[in-house]
Every structure is written in C-alpha cells, then in structure tokens.
C-alpha cells in the first residue's frame, strides 16, 4: 500500500543519538490449536500497578469520567488486540512546541519535508507531554501506551514490524515495548506482527533469527502450551510456502508458532494460507457502509474452520494520499463494535492504536482527545461480557469535523480536494452520543440555531447539519440544564488545507490543548 512506502521513507530519514528517527530501509511445525483455547486462561483483574497510573494529564481516573463502572475489566477470554504502528508518543523527547511532530509532520511548510500535495502529513499528534528526564524515556512512553490500553480492557498490541535488522531503531522499539510489557505485571502482552507489505522481499532466515532473539521475553503473548502468537499484516503478500519456511526455521530454534494473519482481503488468501492460520482477521471495514460486509467475511472465515478476529476502525483519512473513507462521525466505530458483538467474533482488532498517517488512531490525541478511547472502553466491556454495561453516569460525547467535506475550496497548501475512496456519500454533520441514567432532552446549539431531541435512558444519538461556529451541547431534565459544554474545536471555512479528521470530546473530560496541523 502506498502509505506504507511513505511512512517507511519518513522513518528512514536518518538519526542522531538523542532518539531522532533512524531507520535503515528494510528491504513446521505450527501449532494449529485454536487461539481461543490458548487464550482462555481465567480472566485476570487489572493490576493496581496499571490501573493506578492510567490517568490523563488532569488526573481524572476512568472511574471519574466513563458512563459505566470500569473496575475489574477482564483480561483474557475474548481477547482484544490493538495494532501498534510506527508513531510513538514522542520521537525525540523534546517539548511539544518544537518536537519532530510539530516541526516536520504537522506543518505544511515545504521547507520541512512534511508537506504533501494535501497539506501537512498528519492532522493531529499524541497528547503533548513534558520531556522525560530518564534515559529510558522511550520505554516509559511505551509503558504509558500499555497503561492506557490495558486500562480499557485491551489485552495486547499487534506490534507492526517493518524491519528485523537488530541495529535499526524500529527493531529496538519492539524490544523496548517487550521490556515495558514485562515491567507492568505481565498482564498486557505483545504480538510480533510482520508487515509483509514492507517485508515482502525479506528472506526468511533473518526474520527467524530476529524472532528467536526475543522468543524468551515474558512480554510476548503465548499459548498456555508455549506457542508464540505471530501476527502479520497483508499476509497474503507472501506465498504459503514462504510462511511454512518461516515456521520451519523457527521450529529449528525450538519455537512453535500459532499464526494470526490479517489479510487485506480474505478472498485473496489461498487455501494454503488458511491451513496455516489459527485465527484470521481482515484489514477492511474502514467506511460506514462497508461494515455490513464484515458479516460475509466472518461467515467465510468460519466456514473454513478458523476463528474470526473482527476489525474495528475509528476513521480513515489519508492526506498523504489525498483520499479518505467516510466514518460518519462515530458511527463507523460503533457499528464496527456491534458487528463484532453480533457475529460473536472470537477476538477483535482495533485498527489502529496509533497510525496517524491514516487517522485511524485510538490513542488519546490532540484532535480526537479521549473520545474514541472512552467509547472503546464501553464496547470492549460489552464484547467481553456479552452484555452492555450499566450506565451509572450521564456522559455526552461529540464528534464532528472542523470543515465541511463539501467545501469548494482546497486551501493554499493543497493542489486538489481529497477524494472519497471508501464510502458512498460524504457526511457533514455534528453528532452527539449520549449515555444517560434517565430520560432527558438533548440540545445542540450551532450557528445561531438550537435543535433538540428526546433521549431515553441508555444510549441515544443525535445529529444536526454541520455549520460554521463552535457547537454547544446540553442535557436537560424537567426544564433544568444538567450538562452544558462546548466543543473544543470551532468549525471554520477551509484554511491552508483540507482537514477531514473527525474531532471528539466529552462532558466529563476537560479538553487537553495541543498543537494540531498548521
């Protein structure tokens, strides 16, 4: 895929000892027992060491902000994975106002190399933090990612591996992530996920050697019988016999593998690919009308005797390629979760934890804030327990773009408007998702107009047309205002370039200021 090449190029731009990007160009016996058998160890409670540190910069705990009681979210059973891509919390440990994200990836200045034909390379960044004084700041950042993910019930990262060169920074990142996982009570695990779109021509032996070098790490996800779980992105880009050769090579090191491939399209995978797999996922369902297709994919995978790992996307917008998928505010994310729940998926894969180049990130960030993260906590609890969590607190979540997708302007740093590649109809709406303990009236004020909608106890969604201004959101009961707050993001006419990233926020979290694309 084109974005893989662009991201790889950015990561290959050279480095210095302070941690700036430095990547070199990366040019059986298999355990076929089902992963669910492997991963059905008794549910574990979230360790205090993780839960106590899972706080946002305002020190609000999940118990303070979520609409349900998150205590005791189970780990184990129906596992939830999150795809960890190439964007760490910090690249150079510098203040956010002057770090690599700000200088290179969030600016449209052509002098920096961060400009694309559609403006800046990214539209948002990880939440800013102060420089860490420790020499182990990379590991500490990885630990923060783990704490965030584990706190809402995610069980493991599918760590996307684009290089197996032991001297490359990215392979060291993988080692750092394993170390961070081992330090945090061992509940959260890491799965090596080979990016065969980038490693397409990589020989088997170096990969086997690299995996063998970390095979004893306690942070790896294993089956109870000892097999290491191995994932792959775009697994069909390797012929099945190359996968077999890798598994044979690993077996020669005494390592048995249980294989979790993610195909771009399961229909493109050969029967021989499925024969090697224990469970299967697909890199699809990235636009709102496409979620229904996952029903067919799920049936196809199960008809072949394999377990189904359902993909769930927040959104998909790619300025570097000039294309986007229509997520319809939070509907894509919520529908994706309901598909996984409806189809009784064995596992779920969040696409992604941190791929800012495709705007599919779930990690708390400057644009989406904690919006998708908080929704994920709710749906993960539902997915794992089989029942929607009880609503114990009124919480309102909002989602909207900061520009109309239908604007005729393209900005001063853009050659052409971004194209809708995935989806049928662009959406220009402001959305309010309410979790309520009792019925009430929802209200959205925007552009001098106020619109209302009755809401039931439980969840209610309200949408109004996008307009210029800053939306305000309210909950009323018996004529009295219960909740009243404004979006952190004004809606404006287009500026230097199109920005089709959906923003989000909630009534229980104060907005965290950050530098977005300029």
SULLINNOR-V427603 format. One record per residue. RES is the residue in one small letter. PSI is psi as a letter, one per 40 degrees, with the letter a starting at -180 (none if undefined). NEAR is the number of other ideal C-beta (glycine too) atoms within 10 Angstrom. Layout:
BEGIN
RES/PSI/NEAR  RES/PSI/NEAR
END
This chain:
BEGIN
x/i/16  x/d/10  x/d/15  x/d/19  x/d/12  x/d/16  x/d/24  x/d/19  x/d/12  x/d/20  x/e/22  x/f/18  x/e/13  x/i/8  x/i/17  x/i/9  x/e/6  x/e/9  x/e/17  x/i/16  x/h/19  x/g/17  x/i/22  x/i/15  x/h/13  x/g/22  x/none/11  x/h/17  x/h/14  x/h/22  x/h/20  x/e/16  x/i/15  x/i/17  x/d/24  x/d/15  x/d/13  x/d/21  x/e/24  x/f/15  x/i/11  x/i/8  x/h/14  x/i/16  x/i/12  x/h/24  x/i/15  x/d/9  x/d/13  x/d/20  x/d/20  x/d/12  x/e/15  x/g/18  x/i/15  x/i/19  x/e/13  x/e/11  x/f/7  x/h/15  x/i/14  x/d/22  x/d/12  x/d/13  x/d/20  x/i/26  x/e/28  x/i/18  x/h/15  x/e/23  x/h/10  x/f/11  x/h/23  x/i/17  x/h/24  x/a/14  x/b/19  x/g/23  x/i/28  x/h/26  x/i/28  x/h/27  x/h/26  x/h/29  x/a/26  x/e/20  x/h/23  x/i/20  x/d/24  x/i/23  x/d/23  x/e/19  x/f/22  x/i/17  x/i/13  x/d/20  x/e/9  x/e/11  x/a/22  x/d/20  x/d/30  x/d/22  x/d/17  x/d/20  x/e/23  x/e/27  x/i/23  x/e/22  x/h/15  x/e/9  x/e/7  x/e/15  x/e/14  x/e/22  x/i/18  x/i/20  x/e/14  x/f/27  x/a/29  x/i/24  x/d/24  x/i/26  x/e/26  x/i/23  x/i/25  x/i/23  x/h/20  x/i/20  x/i/17  x/i/9  x/h/13  x/h/16  x/e/8  x/i/10  x/e/9  x/f/13  x/d/17  x/d/23  x/d/19  x/d/19  x/d/22  x/d/27  x/d/21  x/d/21  x/d/23  x/d/27  x/d/20  x/d/24  x/d/26  x/d/26  x/d/22  x/e/25  x/e/23  x/h/25  x/d/26  x/i/28  x/h/30  x/g/28  x/h/25  x/h/26  x/h/26  x/e/25  x/h/27  x/e/22  x/h/17  x/e/12  x/e/9  x/i/20  x/d/19  x/d/22  x/d/21  x/d/15  x/d/21  x/d/24  x/d/15  x/d/19  x/d/25  x/d/21  x/d/18  x/d/23  x/d/27  x/d/16  x/e/16  x/f/18  x/e/14  x/e/12  x/d/18  x/h/26  x/i/23  x/h/25  x/h/21  x/h/27  x/g/27  x/h/26  x/g/25  x/e/22  x/d/20  x/d/23  x/f/22  x/d/14  x/e/10  x/h/21  x/i/14  x/d/17  x/d/11  x/d/16  x/d/22  x/d/22  x/d/14  x/d/20  x/d/22  x/d/16  x/e/14  x/e/16  x/e/17  x/e/9  x/h/17  x/e/12  x/e/22  x/i/20  x/h/26  x/i/17  x/i/21  x/d/11  x/e/11  x/e/12  x/i/22  x/h/23  x/h/27  x/h/26  x/i/27  x/h/28  x/h/27  x/f/22  x/d/27  x/e/19  x/e/18  x/h/22  x/i/12  x/d/18  x/d/9  x/d/16  x/d/26  x/d/18  x/d/18  x/d/25  x/d/22  x/d/14  x/d/20  x/d/24  x/d/15  x/d/11  x/e/12  x/f/9  x/h/19  x/i/18  x/h/25  x/h/25  x/h/26  x/g/27  x/i/29  x/h/25  x/i/24  x/d/17  x/h/12  x/d/24  x/d/11  x/e/12  x/i/21  x/i/11  x/d/8  x/d/12  x/d/22  x/d/18  x/d/16  x/e/19  x/i/26  x/d/26  x/i/24  x/i/27  x/i/30  x/i/25  x/g/21  x/a/20  x/f/25  x/e/25  x/i/22  x/d/25  x/e/15  x/e/19  x/d/24  x/d/11  x/d/14  x/d/23  x/d/12  x/d/11  x/d/23  x/d/23  x/d/12  x/d/17  x/d/26  x/d/16  x/d/8  x/e/15  x/e/11  x/i/22  x/i/19  x/h/23  x/h/27  x/h/27  x/i/25  x/h/29  x/h/29  x/d/27  x/i/28  x/h/24  x/h/25  x/g/23  x/d/27  x/d/20  x/e/19  x/f/18  x/i/19  x/i/27  x/i/25  x/h/25  x/e/29  x/f/23  x/b/26  x/e/23  x/d/19  x/d/27  x/d/27  x/d/22  x/d/22  x/d/26  x/d/23  x/d/15  x/d/22  x/d/29  x/d/17  x/d/13  x/e/17  x/f/13  x/i/26  x/d/24  x/i/24  x/i/29  x/h/25  x/h/29  x/g/29  x/i/27  x/d/23  x/f/22  x/g/22  x/d/25  x/e/26  x/e/25  x/f/26  x/e/24  x/i/30  x/d/28  x/h/23  x/h/21  x/i/30  x/d/24  x/d/24  x/e/23  x/b/26  x/e/29  x/d/25  x/d/27  x/d/24  x/d/24  x/d/25  x/d/25  x/d/23  x/d/24  x/d/24  x/d/25  x/d/22  x/d/17  x/d/24  x/d/20  x/d/15  x/e/9  x/i/8  x/h/14  x/i/19  x/h/11  x/h/20  x/e/13  x/h/16  x/h/20  x/h/23  x/h/26  x/i/27  x/i/28  x/h/28  x/i/25  x/i/24  x/e/20  x/i/22  x/h/20  x/e/18  x/e/10  x/i/13  x/e/7  x/i/14  x/e/17  x/i/19  x/e/11  x/f/20  x/h/22  x/d/12  x/i/10  x/i/18  x/i/22  x/i/9  x/h/17  x/d/15  x/h/19  x/i/19  x/d/10  x/h/11  x/i/14  x/h/20  x/g/16  x/i/15  x/h/24  x/h/22  x/h/27  x/h/24  x/h/25  x/h/26  x/i/23  x/e/14  x/i/12  x/i/12  x/a/23  x/h/16  x/i/22  x/h/19  x/h/23  x/h/18  x/h/21  x/f/15  x/e/8  x/i/11  x/h/12  x/i/15  x/i/13  x/h/16  x/i/10  x/i/24  x/i/11  x/h/13  x/b/15  x/h/15  x/i/18  x/h/17  x/h/21  x/i/19  x/i/19  x/i/12  x/h/22  x/i/14  x/i/13  x/a/17  x/h/14  x/i/22  x/i/15  x/h/24  x/i/21  x/h/22  x/i/16  x/h/15  x/f/7  x/e/6  x/i/8  x/h/11  x/d/16  x/h/20  x/h/14  x/i/18  x/i/16  x/i/22  x/e/19  x/h/22  x/i/11  x/h/21  x/i/13  x/i/10  x/i/18  x/b/18  x/d/17  x/i/25  x/i/27  x/g/25  x/e/26  x/h/27  x/h/26  x/i/25  x/i/29  x/a/26  x/i/25  x/e/22  x/e/20  x/h/22  x/h/15  x/i/17  x/h/17  x/i/12  x/i/19  x/h/17  x/a/21  x/i/25  x/none/14
END
